[in-house]
Amino acid sequence: MGYDENSPISKALYQVFESVGDQVSFYRGILRGSPEAIDRVKTRAKADVSKRSPAAYTSRSGTLHLPFDDALELARMFCAAEPAAVLAGVETTERDWARKARYEGEEYLVPLLNEYRAAWALIRQWTGHDPAIAQREAEIERLERLVWDAVYALQKAGLDKPAAKLRQALEKH
């Protein structure tokens, strides 16, 4: 059904269903949860609660298992219905990893950032992330880099107190 564990789509689905917060989990192409929890997510996503895939099943323990294509459709609908719930985690994680990757010893985050950026782009597309917002984010990132450059210039000039103050302000956000 198009599932590939290492694809950006799968990574996006993991991220979306982590942000749902309703005791559902996506793992290895299958969305799992109690029938009630999945129905609540479907309701939040404005999806048809009665629609079930022929490949969906309920295990003996009462857990509903939805196949990859159902999980993908539900994730896309959830992103469109509740973009803030999904984008908060994406933007926080991306900003945090990008900030940490600048420090010595944290370079391992650069390939991880590159790997996840495609998934985050898909999520932004599914949420209808406005191009104006993307432009604003790019401007914020540019300004943040300028402030970091100022911190390093202040340190180089021996002005450690103002540099520390700027660094502290940047690390709070």
C-alpha positions as CSV (number, residue, x, y, z in Angstrom):
1,M,0.0,0.0,0.0
2,G,3.0,2.3,-0.5
3,Y,4.5,1.9,3.0
4,D,8.3,2.4,3.4
5,E,9.6,2.8,7.0
6,N,12.4,5.2,5.9
7,S,10.3,7.5,3.7
8,P,9.5,11.1,4.5
9,I,5.8,10.1,4.5
10,S,6.3,7.6,7.3
11,K,8.3,10.0,9.3
12,A,5.6,12.6,8.8
13,L,2.9,10.1,10.0
14,Y,4.9,9.4,13.1
15,Q,5.1,13.1,13.9
16,V,1.4,13.8,13.1
17,F,0.1,10.9,15.3
18,E,2.5,11.9,18.2
19,S,0.9,15.3,18.2
20,V,-2.7,13.9,18.2
21,G,-2.4,13.0,21.9
22,D,-5.4,10.6,22.0
23,Q,-3.8,7.2,22.8
24,V,-3.3,6.3,19.2
25,S,0.0,5.2,17.8
26,F,1.5,4.8,14.3
27,Y,4.2,2.1,14.1
28,R,5.5,0.3,11.0
29,G,2.7,1.4,8.7
30,I,-0.2,0.6,11.1
31,L,-2.3,3.1,13.1
32,R,-3.4,1.5,16.4
33,G,-5.7,2.5,19.1
34,S,-9.0,1.8,20.7
35,P,-12.0,2.1,18.4
36,E,-13.2,5.0,20.5
37,A,-9.8,6.8,20.4
38,I,-9.6,6.4,16.6
39,D,-13.2,7.6,16.2
40,R,-12.3,10.7,18.3
41,V,-9.3,11.4,16.1
42,K,-11.5,11.0,13.0
43,T,-14.1,13.4,14.5
44,R,-11.4,16.0,15.2
45,A,-10.1,15.5,11.6
46,K,-13.7,15.9,10.2
47,A,-13.4,12.4,8.7
48,D,-16.3,9.9,8.2
49,V,-16.3,7.9,11.5
50,S,-18.2,5.0,9.9
51,K,-15.8,4.5,7.0
52,R,-13.5,1.5,7.6
53,S,-11.0,-0.1,5.3
54,P,-11.5,-3.7,4.4
55,A,-8.0,-4.2,5.6
56,A,-8.8,-2.7,9.1
57,Y,-9.3,-5.1,12.0
58,T,-9.8,-5.2,15.7
59,S,-7.5,-7.5,17.6
60,R,-8.6,-9.8,20.5
61,S,-7.4,-7.2,22.9
62,G,-9.8,-4.7,21.4
63,T,-7.2,-2.6,19.6
64,L,-8.3,-1.3,16.2
65,H,-5.6,-1.5,13.5
66,L,-5.8,0.7,10.4
67,P,-3.6,0.1,7.3
68,F,-1.1,2.6,6.0
69,D,-3.4,4.2,3.4
70,D,-6.1,4.9,6.0
71,A,-3.4,6.3,8.4
72,L,-2.1,8.6,5.6
73,E,-5.6,9.8,4.7
74,L,-6.4,10.5,8.4
75,A,-3.1,12.2,9.0
76,R,-3.7,14.6,6.1
77,M,-7.2,15.4,7.2
78,F,-6.1,15.9,10.8
79,C,-3.3,18.3,9.6
80,A,-5.9,20.3,7.6
81,A,-8.4,20.4,10.5
82,E,-5.9,21.1,13.4
83,P,-2.8,22.6,11.9
84,A,-1.6,24.3,15.1
85,A,-1.6,21.0,17.0
86,V,0.8,19.5,14.5
87,L,2.9,22.5,13.5
88,A,3.8,23.4,17.1
89,G,5.8,20.1,17.5
90,V,7.3,20.3,14.1
91,E,8.5,23.9,14.5
92,T,9.7,23.5,18.0
93,T,11.7,20.4,17.1
94,E,13.2,21.9,14.0
95,R,14.2,25.1,15.7
96,D,15.7,23.2,18.7
97,W,17.7,20.9,16.6
98,A,18.9,23.7,14.3
99,R,20.0,25.7,17.4
100,K,21.8,22.8,19.0
101,A,23.5,21.7,15.8
102,R,25.6,24.9,15.9
103,Y,27.5,23.8,19.0
104,E,30.6,21.7,19.0
105,G,29.8,18.1,19.7
106,E,26.2,18.4,18.4
107,E,27.0,18.1,14.7
108,Y,25.3,14.7,14.6
109,L,22.0,16.7,14.4
110,V,22.8,18.0,11.0
111,P,22.1,14.8,9.1
112,L,19.0,14.2,11.3
113,L,17.7,17.7,10.4
114,N,18.2,16.9,6.7
115,E,16.5,13.6,7.1
116,Y,13.4,15.1,8.8
117,R,13.1,18.3,6.8
118,A,11.3,16.4,4.0
119,A,8.8,15.0,6.4
120,W,8.2,18.4,8.0
121,A,7.7,19.9,4.5
122,L,5.0,17.4,3.8
123,I,3.3,18.2,7.1
124,R,3.4,21.9,6.3
125,Q,1.9,21.1,2.9
126,W,-0.9,19.0,4.5
127,T,-1.6,21.8,7.0
128,G,-1.9,24.4,4.2
129,H,1.1,26.2,5.7
130,D,0.9,29.6,4.2
131,P,3.8,30.8,2.1
132,A,3.8,34.1,3.9
133,I,4.4,32.2,7.2
134,A,7.3,30.3,5.6
135,Q,8.8,33.6,4.4
136,R,8.4,35.0,8.0
137,E,10.1,31.9,9.4
138,A,13.0,32.3,7.0
139,E,13.4,36.0,8.0
140,I,13.4,35.0,11.7
141,E,16.1,32.4,10.9
142,R,18.1,35.0,9.0
143,L,17.9,37.5,11.9
144,E,18.8,34.8,14.4
145,R,21.9,34.1,12.5
146,L,22.8,37.8,12.5
147,V,22.4,37.9,16.3
148,W,24.7,34.8,16.6
149,D,27.2,36.6,14.4
150,A,27.0,39.6,16.8
151,V,27.6,37.3,19.8
152,Y,30.7,35.9,18.2
153,A,31.9,39.4,17.2
154,L,31.4,40.7,20.8
155,Q,33.3,37.7,22.2
156,K,36.1,38.3,19.8
157,A,36.3,41.9,20.8
158,G,36.6,40.9,24.5
159,L,33.0,42.0,25.4
160,D,32.0,38.8,27.1
161,K,29.2,40.3,29.3
162,P,27.1,41.7,26.4
163,A,27.8,38.5,24.4
164,A,26.6,36.3,27.2
165,K,23.5,38.4,27.6
166,L,22.7,38.0,23.9
167,R,23.5,34.3,24.0
168,Q,21.2,33.8,27.0
169,A,18.4,35.6,25.3
170,L,18.8,33.4,22.1
171,E,18.9,30.2,24.1
172,K,15.6,31.0,25.9
173,H,13.7,30.8,22.6
